[in-house]
Amino acid sequence: MSVADGRGDRKILVRKKVEVDGANLTDASPTTDQNGRWVVSFRFDSIGARRFAETTTNNVGKPFAIVLDDKVISDPVIQEPITGGRGQISGSYTAQTANDLAVLLRAGALPVPLTVVEERTIGPELGADSIHAGLTAVAVGFVLVVAYMIVSYGIFGVFANIALLCNLFLTLALLGILQATLTLPGIAGALLTLGMAVDANILINERIREELRKGATPLAALEAGFSKAYATITDSNLTTLIKMAILFSVGTGTIKGFAVTISLGIMTSMFTATVVARAITASWFRRFRPKTLTVGTRLRPAPDHTNISFMRGRHMGIGLSVLLSIASVVLFFKPGLNYGVDFAGGVVIEIRTEGPADFAKLRSKMETLHLGPVQLQQFGSPTDVLMRLEQQAGGDAAQQGAVKAVQDELNKDFPGAVIRRQEAVGASVSAELFHDGMLALGLAAIAMLGYITFRFEWQFGIGAVVTMLLDVTKTVGFFAITGMQFNLTSIAAILTIMGYSINDKVVVYDRVRENLRLYRKMPLRELIDRSINETLSRTIGTSLAIFLVTVPLALLAGEQLREFAWVLLFGVVLATSSSIFIAAPILLFLGEKSLRRPAPADGSAAPAAPAE
């Protein structure tokens, strides 16, 4: 029998009798022995352990052939009886060869038919076009954010931009160390981290401005700005990290890449905002020793010293939100969502023809294949065609047969046509992907409730999560109204919106918590209004920054990222407004009697005296 162990062509005599079957092998893995040499450890079940003990006891000093698909993949010599069901295969192995052998051992020797249940193919031309468009969007978004920070915060905006540039380089370096593959969702994640990284710098700069308005000296204002913003930055970023961990655990390849990129960007942004930006600011201050300090310019996202009574419209805000969410639930059932191939199964093929596409001919030729309804759609240039086929009856094999039939028909009747992208998902995989997507949303909601309750109070946790769920229902309604495809990328977009929604509410809630300690006698309604007004510049500023980095995706990116970007733009507006008009009123209703004593019966406000 031929030996396929990578050590040259050779043959050995092997007994036909199978002493131990591969079905009895429970595990095999590469490891090292006490001398640091690579070996393959293996373990049998009880039946295999008994048979292997008998075989090794009777054949000490003889080679033991391990056979897979009629080839000997290894023939180690039995050194001693192995009676415990566990053993090691030693030899001149490297980490790679030991891992290869372990994989072959785990594979077993049972031949099984291969049926493709999920296939995604991107042609090199489309891949290059998509990557170019994505990188262009990243570059434009970066320039817009840099300009925005300089216009809004002057010299401190320059410091923030240096930290932002460091954040981008660190994120890319970590992705390189991890040998991560550059994907379209990964590019979207890199762009979004720019907007989210700006949030930490905006929080710090707004805190410094606030301390200066209170009369603090430049040095005291800088110190207080960085120290007081730290807790808010930590809470807001940790909530997003939790959701990205959930997305990574239940997502598939490209979605995992999106989660990894966002997570790395958030961790590096916490470092660059609190360490790099602080070091640059401190170095500048030591050199110039300014007597007065001005943070920002006259071009502000929101005016200073606002005193808007947001809670006056609390009933209208919550009522309108509930009505919109109910309408969104109705739209979810009828007309329903336009499920993409990830969740509905089926085939999507993107074609580029030599000249303007002949849709009539394409449609007639596809009808002769009897594959059910075939949707043809032009997008981009007149030569680009998107073809959609429904899930085929007959299972995954029939699905692959349909793909092959379409390919053959295109090669025969449409010479020069190029298949730029192809996705085929079977029913079993689509059901699993939908289940995992819904599981991610549910776990994220539970995790947010637990974290915010732990860090704040239960009233804050319920207010944030209920508002977040209302935001999610409205986003689902947005999908139903627009007819955008609902697929795995949509789940990533919704989780990103959930992350920003919680992030924004944590900033407002953190100020409420701080003011509860400072103004012990102030009525809760007045205190919440005060907190919203104090954080209004940050709320609008961060939303504007994320808007600026997302608009290039919506305008310049390819089809897959364009819908993703439009959903995010909708979500940013939604989350910003809900923080003020939904989350804050819910906190008022839940905490009016438990977080703060009610206002006096005559309606007069209690004095707003800071705590000692």
N, C-alpha and C positions, 0 to 999 in steps of 0.2 A: 504494500500500500504506500502511496506517495506521502512524503512528509512535507507539510507546508508550514515550517516554523521560521522562515526567513534566513536559514543558514545554508542555503544552497539546495540543489536538487538531489534527493536521495530517497531510497525506498527501504522499508523494513517489513519483516513478516509479522503479521498480527493475527492472533487467534480470532475466530469468528464469534466465539462466545462473549457476550457482553456481561462483564462482571458487575458493573455499577452503571445504572442508567442516568443520563443527564437530568431526568425529571426529579431525581432525588437530591440534586444540588440546590441548596437554598440560597447560597451567596458566594460571590467570588470578588475580590477587590485587590488592587495593588497596594503594597505596603513595604516596609523595610524591616530587616532582621536586626539583631543586636549589634551587628557589625556595620550597619548602615547600607547594606546591599539590598537592591530591589528584589522582592519576591512576590508571589501571588498567593494570598491566603484564601482558603475555601472552607465551606462548611456544608455538611450533609444533614438531611433529616434523619429520623430514628432508623428507618429502613435502610437508607443509604449508608449510615454510620456502621450498622451491623455488617452489611455486605463488604464495605470497604475495609473494615477491621479484619475480616476473614481473608480477604484477598491480599492485603499487605503482609499479614502474618505468614502466609504460605509462600510469598514471593519476594522476600527480602533480597536485595541485590540485583533484582531483575528490572528491566524497563517496563513502565506502565504506559500504554498508548492511550492518548486522549483523542477521540475521533469525532470530527464534526463534518457532516455531509461527505462521507466517504474519503476524508483526508485526515491524516494525523497532524494535529496542530501543535502537539507537544508530546515528548516521550521521556519524562523524567524517570530516574532510577529510584526505586523504593529503598530508602536508607534504613528504615526500621519500621516495625509494626505501628500503624496509626489506629488507635482503638477509641479515641474520643470523638470521632466524627468531624474533627478539625485538623487541617494540615497546611503545609506550605509547599509551593513549587519553587525551587531555587534554580539558579543558573546565571548566565551572563546577561541579565536583563537590565534595561534602562527604564526610566520612568514611563516612557512611551510604550515600549514593548511589553512591559508588565501590565500596563493598562489595556493594551490591545488583547492580550491573552485573557485577562479577566472579563472583558466584554464578550469574547467568543465563548468562554465558559458559561456565562450567564445566558447567552443566546440559546444554548441547548442544541440538540441535534434533530429536532422535529421540523421537517419541511412544511411550511405553511404558505398558502397563496397570498400574494401581495395585492391589496386593493387600496388605491389612493382615495382617502376620504377628504383630504383638503390639499389643495395645490394653489400656489400663488407664484406667478412668474412675471418679472418686470424685464422688458427688453432693455438692452444697453442704451439705445437712443432715448427712450422715455426716461430711464434712470438718470442719464446725464442732463436732460432738459429739466427734470424735476429738481434735481440737486442744485442746478444753476439758479432756477427760480427761487428755491428756498434760501440759498445763500444770499441772493440779491435782496430778498425780503429781510433777512437778518441784518445786512449792512444798512439798508434804509432805516429800519427800526432803530438800530443803534445810533445812527446819526440824529434821528428825531429826538430820541431820549436825551442824548448829550446836549443838544441845543436847548431842549426844554429845561434841563437842570441849570444850565448857565443863565438862561433868561430869568428863571424863577429865583435862584439863590446866589447869583454872582460868583464871588471867589469860592464860597462854600460849595457851589454847584460844580466848580472845577475840581475841588477835592473829591466830591462824590463821584465825578466821572472817572478820576484816576482809580478810585476803589472799584468802580464798575468795570473798568478795563481789566484790572487785576482779577476780578471775579470771572470774567469771560475766559481769560487765559487759564486760570486755575481749573475751571470746569472742563475746558477742552483737554487740558493736561491729564486730569483724572480719567476722562473718557479714554484717552490714549493709553494710559497705564492699564486700564481694565480691558483694553482691546475691544472697545464697544464698536459695533457697526453703525455707520452713519445712515440713518433712515429719515424719511420725511417726518414722522412724528418726533424723532429725535431733534431735527432742526426746529420744529415748532416748540419743543420743550426748551431748547437753548434760547430761542427768542423770548419766550415767556419769562424765563428766569431773569432776563434783563429788566423787564418791567417790574417783576416782584422784588428784585434786588434793590431797585430804586426806592421801594417802599421803606426799607430800613433807613436809608439816608434821609428821606423826607421826614420820617418820624423824628430823627435826631435834630435836623435843622429846624423843624417847627418847634421842638422843645426849647432849643436855644433861643429862638425868637421870643417865645413865651416868657422865658426867664428874664430876658432883656427888658421886655415890656413891664415886668414887675419891679424893675429897678436894680437887678443884680449887676455886679461888676462883670466885665468881659470874661475874666478867668472863671468866676463862679458860674456864669451862664453856660460856658462851654462844659465845665465839669458836670453840672446838673443836667444839661442836655443829653450827654452820652449816658450818664448813670440812670436817669429816670426813663429813658427810652429803651433801656436794655431789657427790662422785664416784658414790655409790650412786644418787642421784636421777637423775643424767645417764644412767648405764648402763640403769637400769630404764625410764626414759621413752624413750630412743632405741630400745630394742627394740620398744616399742609403736608408735612412729612408723614404723619400718620396715614393720611389718605393715600399718599403715593406708595407707602408700604403695602397697603391693602390692594391697590391697583397692580402692583408688581406681583403680589402673591397669587392673584386670580386671573391676571391678564395673559395674553399670548405674546409672541416674539416682539413685534413692533411696539405694542402697547407697553411691554416691559421696558423697552428702550426709552419710551417717553417718560415713564415713571423714574427711571434711573437718572435721566438727564435733569429732570426737575429737582429731584432729591439732591443731587450733587450741586446744582446751582444754588439751592437754598442754603445748604451747609456752607458753601464757600462765601455766599453773600453775608451770612452772619459773621463770618471771620473778617471779610474785607470792610464791612460797615463799622464794626465795633473795634477792630484792631488797626487795619490799614488806614482808614479814614481818620481815626483818632490820632494815629501817629503822625500823619501828614499835618493835621490841624495843630497838634502840639508843637511840631517843629516850626511851623509858620508863626505861631504865637510867640515862641521863645525868641525868634529872630527879630520880629517887628514890634512886639510889645505895644499893641494898639491901646490907646486910652479909651476909645469908644469902639463899638462893634455894630456893624449893620449886616444882618443876614437877609439876603434877598433884594429884590428890586421892586419897583412900583407895579410891575406886571405880575399880579398874584392870581392864583386859581380861584381864590375866594377872599372877600374883604376881611380885614381884621376887625375885631371888636363887634362881631355880629351878636344880636340878641333876639333871635327868632324864636317864637313860642311854637315849637314843632308839635308839642303834645296837644295843642288845641285841635289838631286835625287827626288825632289818634283813632277815633271811631270811624271816620271816613276812610283812613288809610287801611285799617285792618279789614273793614267791610269790602272795599274794592279789591283787596288782595284775595280774600276768600272767594269772591265771585269769579275773579279771573282764574283761580285755581280750579274751581268747580267746572268752569267752561273748558279748561284744559283737559280735565279728566273725561268730560263728555267727548271732546275731540279725539282723545286717545282711543275710544271705542268706535266712534264714527265721525269722520271717515277713517280714522285709524292712522297708524304710522306707515311710512314707506320704508319697510324693512329692507336693508341691504343684504347682500349675499352672505354676510357673516351670520345673520340670524334667520333668514328665510331659506337659505340654501340656494343652489342654482349656479349659474355660470355668468361671468362678466368678461367680455373680451373687448379690448380696445384696439382698433385697427386704424392704420394710416394707408390710404390708397395713393397711387401714383398721381392721379388727377382728382378733380372734384368727384366725390363719392356718388355713385349711381344707386340711390336708395331703392328705387323700384326694382332694379335687377337683384340687388342684395336681398330684398324682402322675398321676391319670388323664388330665388334659389334656396333660401333658408326654409321656405314652406315645403319644398320637395323633400326635405330631410325628415319631416314629421316629428319635430321635437317640441311641439306645442307652441304657444304664443312666443314670438321673438320680437323684442322691442329694439328698435334702432333709433339712435339719437345722435345728432350732430353737435359737436362742441369744439370750441377753439376754431381752427381753420376749416374750410370746406372739405379737406381731405381726411379729417379725423372723425371716426365713427365709434360710438359706444354701443355694443350689442349685449342684450341681457336675455338669458334663457331661464325659464322657471326650473324648479327642482324636478328632475326626471323620475318618472315611475320606474321601479325596478332596482332601486338602491344605488349604492356608490358605483357599482360597475357600469350601470346604465348612464350615470353622470359622466364618467370618463369616456364612454362610447360616444356621447353627444359631443364632447369636446373634440374628440378625434374626427368625427364626421364634419364638424364645422371647419376644422383645419384643412381637411382634404378638399372640401368644397372651395375654400378660399384659394388654395394652391392651384386648383384646376381651372376655375372660371374667373379668377381675379389675379392674374399674374402681376407681380410687383407689389401686391398688398403686403404690409408688414404688421405682424401681431406685436404690439408694443406692450400690452399688459394682458394677463389672463389670470382669473381667479375662479376656482371651482371648489365649492364647499358642499359636502354631503349633508344629509338630514341629521345624522348622528352628531356630527361636529357642530352644526348650526344650533341644535338644541343645547349642547353642552356650553357653547359660547354664550348663548342668551342666558342660561342659568348662572354662569360665572359672572356675567355683567351685572345682573340683578343682585347677585350676592355681594359684589363689590359695593354697590350703592347702599345696601342695607347695613353692611358691616361699617361703612364709613359713618353713617348716621349714628349708630350705636357708639362707635369710638369717640365721636365728637361730643356726644352727650356725657359720656364718662369723663373725658378730659376736662371739659369746661366746668362740670359740676365739682370735680376735684380741685381745680385751680381757683374757682370763684365760689358760687353757691348754686343750689339746685335751680333757683329761679333764673339765673343766667344761662344754665345749661339748657333748660326747656325752651327759653326764649330764643336762643341761637339755633337750636335744632329744628324747632317748629318753623321758624322763618326760613331756614335752609331748605326744608322739605317743600314749603310753599314756593320757593324759588325753583326747585327741581320740577314741580308740576307745571309751572308756567313755561319752563324750558321745553318740556315734553309737548305742551301746546304749541310752542313755536315751531317744533319739528312737524307737527300735524298740519299747521296752517301753511307753512312754506313748502311742504312736500319734500324737504331734504331727506336724504337717506339716513336711516337710523341703523348704525352698525357699531363695531367696536371702537372706532374713532369717536363716535358720538358719546359713548360711555366715558371715554377719556375727557371729552369736552365737558360733560356734565360734572364729572368728578373735579375737574379744574375749577368750574364755576362754584361747586360746593366749597372748594378750598378757599377761593377768593371771598366767597360769601361769609364764611366763618372768620377768615382773616380780618375782614372789615369790621365785623361785629365785635371781635375780640378787642380791637383798638378802642371802640366806643365804650365797651363794657369795662375795659381796664381803666379808662378815665372815670367812669361812674364809680368803680370800686375805690379809686384814689380819692374822689370827692366825698364819698361816704365817710371816709376817715377825717377829711379836712373840715367839712361843714356838717357837724353832727345834728344841728337843729333845722337845717334847711329842708323843706318839704321835698319828697322824692320827685314830684312832677317838675318842680323848679330845678332840682339838682340834675335831672336827666337832660332838660333843655340846656342847662349850662354846659354839661359834658359834651353834648352834640355840637354846640357852637364852638367850644374850645378845640374840637378835633375836626372841624369842618374843612379847614385848609388841607389837612393831611388826607382826609377822605376823598375830596375832589382831586387833589394833586396826584395821589396814587392811581385813581381811576383814569385820569387823563394820561398818565405815563403808560399804563397797560394798554389803553386805547391806541396810543401812538405806536406801540410795538406790534399791535395786532392788525392794524389797518393795512400795513404792507403785505401781510399774509393774505388778507382778504382780496387785495387788488393784484398781487404779483404772483402768488403761489399757484401751483397746479390744482386740478380738480379736487384731489383728495384733501388738501389742506385748506382750500378756499371755503368750503362749507364749515369746516372745523373753526375757521377764524370768524365767520359771520355769527356762529353760535356763541363764541366767546365774547364778541362785541355786545351782543344782546345780553349775555350774562353779566357783564361788567356793569352795564346800566341798571340792570335788575337788582344786583347785589348791593350797589351803592344806595339806591332808593329804599330798598327794604331794610337796610341797617338803620335808617332814620325813621321811616314811617311804619315799620312792622315790628322789628326786634325791640326797639326802645319802648313802644307802647305795651307790648307783651310783658316786658320787664316791669313796667309801671303797674299793670294790673296784678301781676303775681307778687310783687314785692312791696306794694303800698303799705301793707300792714305789718309785714315781717322785716323788711329792710329799713324802713323809716316810719316814724310815727306820722299819722295823717295830719294835714293842715288844720289849724283851728277852725271851729265851726263858723266864725264870722267871715272866713275866707281870706283873712289877712295872713301874709306870709310871715313865718318866724324869721328872726334875724339870722343872717348868714354869717355866723361867726366861725372863723377857723378854729380847729381843735388846738388845744395847747400841747 
